[in-house]
Amino acid sequence: MKAYVYRSAGDTYRLAVEERPTPTPGPDQVVVRVRATSLNYRDHITLHNLAKRKVDGRIPLSDGAGEIIAVGTNVTDWKPGDRVAGCFFQTWDGGRFDLSHHKQDLGGSVDGMLAEEVVLRAGGIVRIPDFLSFEEAACLPCAALTAWYSLTTRGGLQPGDTLLTLGTGGVSVFALQFGVALGAKVIITSSDDHKLARARSLGASHTVNYRTHVDWDKEVWNQTNGRGADHIIEVGGPGTLGRSMNAVAAGGTIALIGVLTGFGPPTESLFPLLGRNVSLNGIYVGSRADFEAMNRFLTEKTIRPVMDRVFGFSEAEAAFSHLASGSHFGKVVITVP
């Protein structure tokens, strides 16, 4: 069977298609015929070796969906034909996060989903909602779950709360959709007025063009009548965290998720966190139990992931380039023939 792998290319990596043996499941494993995968900014980081991670020979991508084609001898909860998605952390079943789960993150420490067939832990998969296509379901394991876990499990978002989400990538658009469905007033930022218009069509109450309003934190403050946002999905890092601290409401929550602006430390004072009694939550996806709860909510509300563009299996390099361009709104998907 065919699989993409990372191969060393100097200080970075390149994508290569290689033939791999047809996988067989261990006693507690399943084999999944992958139908679709999706990209996250983490995959851009890995390909370009921005985090200095050793992944030579590793199959990329944490996100994918397909159907089970074989089960191990100890597996009783799954059968061939079941439609499933893999969990980002294969061993985080529920409860509090443990550092040991970093040894089982798809597309990083272990092989990911950009292959025709993959072997996964039987406890590291979830059933996907019946109303979603494989392409839509492939968008869920990282970006959707990160947004859900931030807002619900860790954030405790309530109807009537104000949510600020930065940008229009996968996590931010899912946060917009979940926030609206949960009864929040959602503010979203972008440098593209067309993207902001699309965000309003998805239910955003207010939008901020951060090129027009360089001090976008002040604009958020004005739009909330000097109260600030109860919840902020912070996907930038250096350069944006300071403004998020300025824009958060007293007693609010900032979910620190991404490193779109780099890995460096914040240069601003952290005092606003103290002065406003703010919670700063470090977020790295979520557990299988959270994934299952999110899927129930998706089904109840009939929420469909927003896909920006779908690439073919042979177009994986183009998909990575499209993600890197930052022109996407929502998720970038790769189908597997």
C-alpha positions in Angstrom: 0.0 0.0 0.0 1.1 3.6 -0.6 2.0 6.0 2.1 3.5 9.5 2.3 6.5 9.8 4.6 8.7 12.7 5.8 12.2 12.4 4.4 15.2 14.6 5.5 16.0 17.4 3.1 18.9 19.3 4.8 17.5 21.3 7.7 13.9 20.5 6.8 11.8 17.6 5.4 10.2 16.7 2.1 7.2 14.5 1.3 7.9 11.2 -0.4 5.4 8.5 -1.6 6.6 5.0 -0.6 5.3 1.5 -0.7 4.7 0.0 2.7 3.7 -3.6 3.6 -0.1 -4.1 3.9 -0.7 -3.7 7.7 -2.1 -6.3 9.9 -3.6 -5.6 13.3 -2.2 -6.6 16.7 -4.5 -8.2 19.2 -5.7 -4.8 20.4 -5.6 -2.9 17.1 -7.7 -2.2 14.0 -6.7 -1.6 10.4 -8.5 1.4 8.9 -8.8 2.0 5.1 -8.3 5.8 5.0 -10.7 7.7 2.9 -9.7 11.3 3.7 -7.2 13.3 5.8 -6.9 16.9 6.7 -4.0 19.3 7.5 -3.3 21.4 10.6 -0.7 24.1 11.1 1.2 21.5 13.2 1.9 19.7 9.9 3.4 22.8 8.4 5.6 23.1 11.5 6.7 19.4 11.1 7.4 19.5 7.4 9.6 22.6 7.8 11.2 21.3 11.0 10.3 24.5 12.9 10.0 22.5 16.1 13.2 20.5 15.4 11.4 17.2 15.7 13.0 14.0 14.3 10.3 12.5 12.0 12.4 11.0 9.1 10.4 8.1 7.8 7.2 9.0 9.7 3.8 9.1 8.0 2.4 12.6 8.3 -1.0 14.0 9.6 -2.9 13.4 12.7 -6.3 13.8 11.1 -8.1 11.2 9.0 -11.2 9.1 8.6 -12.2 5.9 6.9 -13.6 2.4 7.5 -12.3 -0.5 9.5 -11.2 -3.4 7.3 -9.6 -5.7 10.0 -9.7 -6.1 13.8 -7.4 -7.8 16.2 -8.2 -10.9 18.2 -9.0 -9.0 21.4 -11.2 -6.4 19.7 -14.9 -6.7 20.4 -16.2 -3.1 20.2 -15.4 -2.7 16.5 -16.1 -4.6 13.3 -15.1 -4.3 9.6 -17.2 -1.6 7.9 -17.4 0.8 10.9 -16.8 4.4 9.9 -14.2 5.9 12.3 -11.7 8.6 12.8 -8.4 8.3 14.7 -7.7 10.2 17.9 -4.8 12.6 17.9 -3.4 11.2 21.1 -3.9 7.4 20.8 -3.7 6.8 24.6 -5.6 9.8 26.0 -8.9 8.1 26.8 -10.3 10.7 29.1 -9.6 12.7 32.3 -6.5 14.8 33.0 -3.8 14.9 30.4 -0.5 13.0 31.1 2.8 13.7 29.5 3.1 10.0 28.4 0.4 10.7 25.8 3.1 12.7 23.8 4.6 9.3 22.9 1.4 8.4 20.9 0.5 11.5 18.9 -0.4 10.6 15.3 1.9 12.1 12.6 4.5 13.0 15.2 5.8 10.3 17.6 4.0 7.6 15.7 2.8 7.2 12.1 -0.1 9.3 11.0 -3.0 9.1 8.6 -1.6 10.1 5.1 -1.6 6.5 3.8 -4.0 4.2 2.1 -4.2 2.0 5.3 -3.2 2.6 8.9 -3.1 0.6 12.1 -4.6 2.2 15.2 -5.2 1.3 18.8 -8.8 0.0 19.1 -9.2 2.5 22.0 -7.8 5.3 19.9 -10.6 5.7 17.4 -14.2 7.1 17.5 -17.3 6.5 15.5 -17.9 9.4 13.1 -21.4 11.0 12.8 -23.5 9.3 10.1 -24.4 12.6 8.4 -20.8 13.6 7.7 -18.8 12.5 4.7 -15.3 11.1 5.2 -13.9 14.4 4.0 -15.9 16.3 6.6 -15.1 13.8 9.4 -11.4 14.0 8.6 -11.5 17.6 9.8 -12.5 16.7 13.3 -9.6 15.0 15.3 -7.4 18.1 15.9 -8.9 21.4 15.0 -12.5 20.7 15.9 -11.6 18.9 19.1 -9.2 21.7 20.1 -11.9 24.3 19.7 -14.5 22.1 21.6 -12.2 21.2 24.4 -11.2 24.9 24.8 -14.7 26.2 25.0 -16.5 23.4 26.9 -14.3 21.1 29.0 -11.8 23.8 30.0 -13.6 27.0 29.3 -17.1 26.4 30.5 -18.7 28.7 27.9 -22.3 29.7 28.7 -25.0 31.1 26.5 -24.7 34.9 26.3 -20.9 34.8 26.8 -18.7 36.8 24.3 -16.1 34.8 22.4 -13.2 36.2 20.5 -11.5 33.9 18.0 -8.4 35.0 16.1 -8.2 34.3 12.3 -10.1 32.0 10.1 -8.1 28.8 10.1 -9.4 25.4 11.2 -9.5 25.9 15.0 -10.9 29.4 14.7 -13.7 28.6 12.3 -14.7 25.6 14.4 -14.7 27.9 17.5 -17.0 30.2 15.6 -19.4 27.4 14.8 -19.4 25.9 18.3 -19.7 29.3 19.9 -22.7 30.2 17.8 -24.4 26.8 18.5 -23.7 27.2 22.2 -25.4 30.6 22.3 -22.3 32.9 22.5 -21.8 36.2 20.8 -18.8 35.6 18.5 -16.2 38.2 17.4 -13.7 37.0 14.8 -10.6 38.7 13.3 -9.0 38.5 9.8 -7.0 40.7 7.4 -9.4 39.7 4.6 -12.9 41.4 4.4 -14.2 38.5 2.2 -13.3 36.1 4.9 -15.0 38.3 7.5 -18.1 38.4 5.4 -18.1 34.6 5.3 -17.7 34.5 9.0 -20.7 36.7 9.5 -22.7 34.3 7.3 -21.8 31.6 9.8 -23.2 33.6 12.7 -20.4 36.0 13.8 -21.9 38.9 15.7 -18.9 41.2 15.0 -15.8 41.2 12.9 -12.5 43.0 13.0 -10.0 43.5 10.2 -6.7 43.6 12.0 -5.0 45.5 9.1 -7.6 48.2 9.1 -7.6 48.2 12.9 -4.0 47.5 13.9 -4.9 47.9 17.6 -7.6 45.2 17.2 -7.7 44.7 21.0 -9.0 48.2 21.4 -11.6 47.6 18.7 -12.8 44.4 20.6 -12.9 46.5 23.7 -15.1 49.0 22.0 -17.4 46.4 20.4 -18.0 44.9 23.9 -18.8 48.3 25.4 -15.6 48.3 27.5 -16.2 44.8 29.0 -14.0 42.6 26.9 -14.4 39.0 25.6 -15.3 36.3 28.1 -13.4 33.7 26.1 -10.5 34.1 23.6 -9.2 31.5 21.2 -5.5 32.6 21.1 -3.8 30.9 18.1 -1.0 33.3 17.5 1.5 33.6 20.4 4.2 36.3 20.5 2.6 39.6 19.3 -1.0 38.5 19.8 -1.1 37.2 23.3 -0.5 40.7 24.7 -3.4 42.1 22.7 -5.6 39.1 23.8 -4.8 40.0 27.4 -5.9 43.5 26.7 -9.1 42.3 25.2 -10.2 39.7 27.7 -13.0 40.4 30.2 -12.5 40.3 34.0 -12.8 36.7 35.1 -12.5 35.6 31.5 -10.5 32.7 29.9 -7.8 32.7 27.3 -7.2 29.4 25.5 -3.6 29.4 24.4 -3.5 27.1 21.4 -1.3 28.0 18.6 2.1 29.3 17.6 1.2 31.0 14.3 3.5 33.9 15.1 6.4 31.8 16.4 7.8 29.9 19.4 9.3 32.9 21.2 8.2 34.2 24.6 5.6 37.0 25.0 7.2 40.5 25.3 4.3 42.1 27.1 3.6 42.2 30.8 1.5 39.4 32.1 0.0 41.6 34.8 -3.5 41.9 33.0 -3.9 38.2 33.8 -3.6 39.0 37.5 -5.4 42.3 37.5 -8.5 40.8 35.8 -8.4 37.4 37.5 -8.1 35.7 34.1 -7.6 32.0 33.5 -4.9 31.1 30.9 -5.4 27.6 29.6 -2.8 25.8 27.7 -4.6 23.6 25.2 -3.3 20.6 23.2 -6.3 18.9 21.5 -8.5 16.8 23.8 -9.3 13.2 24.9 -11.3 10.5 23.2 -14.1 11.1 25.7 -14.1 14.8 24.6 -14.1 13.7 21.0 -17.2 11.5 21.5 -19.0 14.3 23.4 -18.2 16.7 20.5 -19.5 14.2 18.0 -22.8 14.0 19.9 -23.1 17.7 19.8 -22.3 17.9 16.1 -25.0 15.4 15.4 -27.5 17.2 17.7 -26.9 20.6 16.0 -26.1 19.2 12.5 -22.9 21.1 12.3 -20.8 20.5 9.2 -17.1 21.3 9.1 -16.1 24.2 6.7 -13.8 22.8 4.1 -11.7 25.4 2.1 -10.4 23.0 -0.5 -10.1 19.3 -1.2 -6.9 17.9 -2.8 -6.3 14.5 -4.3 -3.8 12.0 -2.8 -1.2 12.8 -5.5 -1.6 16.6 -4.7 -0.4 16.4 -1.0 2.5 18.8 -1.6 0.1 21.3 -3.1 -2.2 20.9 -0.1 0.7 21.7 2.2 1.6 24.7 0.1 -2.0 25.9 0.2 -2.1 25.7 4.0 1.2 27.6 4.2 -0.2 30.4 2.1 -2.7 31.3 4.8 -5.3 31.9 2.2 -7.6 29.2 3.4 -10.9 29.6 5.4 -11.5 26.5 7.4 -9.9 23.2 6.7 -7.6 21.9 3.9 -8.5 18.2 3.0 -6.7 15.4 1.1 -8.7 12.5 -0.2 -7.3 9.0 -0.4 -8.4 6.9 -3.5 
